[in-house]
């Protein structure tokens, strides 16, 4: 199993610091929102990126 070196396997990075993981022991922690890792979780235009565990879509918008 290969782990992405940018997101450390969580598949999301910090939007403000895209070279840092958004979740996990080495997460950025600056408070900026997360975005899909451009290396391992990029959208191909057909399938959306994988959401983080526990993600709940806000349907109030």
PyMOL commands that set and color helices and strands:
alter all, ss='L'
color gray80, all
select strands_A, chain A and resi 12-14+34-36
alter strands_A, ss='S'
color yellow, strands_A
deselect
rebuild
show_as cartoon
